[in-house]
Structure formats: C-alpha cells, structure tokens
Amino acid sequence: MITINVTTRDGERQQIDGVEGTALMEMLRDAGLGVDGTCGGMCSCGSCHVYIGDGAALPKPTEDESDMLEGMAEIVEVRHSSRLSCQVMLKPELDGLEVEIAPQF
C-alpha cells in the first residue's frame, strides 16, 4: 500500500491508502474527498486538480496536462505545484506524498 497525506478543501488532514499502479485521482475519488474525475482520467476536465507537496518525485506534466492547467488558470488558482491527479500514478516512491485538493471551479 501507498499512503498519501491529504489536505481537503475544508483544511482537514487525512491519510488514505492506495494500490501501486492506480491513478491518484481514483484514490481520492474513492475516498470521497470531493475529487470527481468527471472525464475518467482523460486529462480533459480538470475536476481532479490538486497541489502536490514540495520534493515529490513526479515526472513532468505532459503537454496535454500542462495545456489543461494553463486553461484553468483563468478560473481557479494554478500553482507551480498544480497537477491533475488523473496523471499521477501511484508508485512506492510516492509513499507519504503530501496532496492538497484544489478548489472546485
């Protein structure tokens, strides 16, 4: 199991566990933390937007993910740590990852 430390939109902190190889979005959605994943992980809706804690060992966003985040910046705060959780696959290196769920738009 991979444990993720989540700060909800209400500022509450929770620890949730996920399985290696699944998307962070699925883990957050299944835990009922307000992440919709409306597009099913196709990187086309932005409803799974999160802020990732410093020092996370993540690959750079794809062009599609960067484009989606850029487009969202007019309606929601996009930070240097913004990611679409549908594009973050769980792996052992992410155990203990800090994630803040971004505001809905």
MOUR-V276211 format. One record per pair of residues at least 4 apart in sequence whose ideal C-beta (glycine too) atoms are under 8 Angstrom apart, sorted by the first residue. I is the first residue (numbers start at 1). J is the second residue. Records with the same first field share a line. If there is no record, write none. Layout:
I: J ; J
This chain:
1: 17 ; 18 ; 19
2: 17 ; 18 ; 19 ; 20 ; 90 ; 91 ; 92 ; 94 ; 95 ; 97
3: 15 ; 16 ; 17 ; 95 ; 96
4: 15 ; 16 ; 17 ; 18 ; 24 ; 27 ; 90 ; 94 ; 96 ; 97 ; 99
5: 13 ; 14 ; 15 ; 53 ; 96 ; 97 ; 98 ; 99
6: 13 ; 14 ; 15 ; 16 ; 28 ; 31 ; 33 ; 99 ; 100 ; 101
7: 11 ; 12 ; 13 ; 98 ; 99 ; 100 ; 101
8: 12 ; 13 ; 14 ; 33 ; 34 ; 101
9: 34 ; 101 ; 103 ; 104
14: 31 ; 33
16: 27 ; 28 ; 31 ; 33
17: 27
18: 22 ; 24 ; 26 ; 27 ; 90
19: 90
20: 90 ; 91 ; 92
21: 89 ; 90 ; 91
22: 26 ; 27 ; 89 ; 90
23: 27 ; 41 ; 85 ; 86 ; 87 ; 88 ; 89 ; 90
24: 28 ; 48 ; 50 ; 85 ; 86 ; 88 ; 89 ; 90 ; 99
25: 29 ; 35 ; 37 ; 41 ; 48 ; 84 ; 85 ; 86 ; 88
26: 30 ; 37 ; 41
27: 31 ; 90
28: 33 ; 35 ; 48 ; 50 ; 85 ; 99 ; 101
29: 33 ; 35 ; 36 ; 37 ; 48
33: 101
34: 101 ; 104
35: 47 ; 48 ; 50 ; 85 ; 101
36: 45 ; 47 ; 48
37: 41 ; 45 ; 47 ; 48 ; 85 ; 86
38: 45 ; 47
39: 43 ; 44 ; 45 ; 47 ; 86
41: 48 ; 86
42: 86
43: 62 ; 64 ; 65 ; 68 ; 84 ; 86 ; 87
44: 64 ; 68
46: 68 ; 69 ; 71 ; 72 ; 76 ; 84 ; 105
47: 104
48: 84 ; 85 ; 86
49: 69 ; 72 ; 76 ; 78 ; 82 ; 83 ; 84 ; 85 ; 102
50: 82 ; 83 ; 84 ; 85 ; 88 ; 99 ; 100 ; 101 ; 102
51: 79 ; 81 ; 82 ; 83 ; 99 ; 100 ; 102
52: 56 ; 58 ; 81 ; 82 ; 83 ; 88 ; 97 ; 98 ; 99
53: 81 ; 97 ; 98 ; 99 ; 100
54: 81 ; 98
56: 94 ; 97 ; 98
57: 93 ; 94
58: 83 ; 88 ; 94
61: 65 ; 66 ; 69 ; 83 ; 84 ; 87
62: 66 ; 87
63: 67
64: 68
65: 69 ; 83 ; 84 ; 87
66: 70
67: 71
68: 72 ; 84
69: 73 ; 78 ; 82 ; 83 ; 84
70: 78
72: 76 ; 78 ; 105
73: 77 ; 78
75: 105
76: 102 ; 103 ; 104 ; 105
77: 102 ; 103
78: 82
82: 102
83: 87 ; 88
84: 88
85: 99
88: 94
90: 94
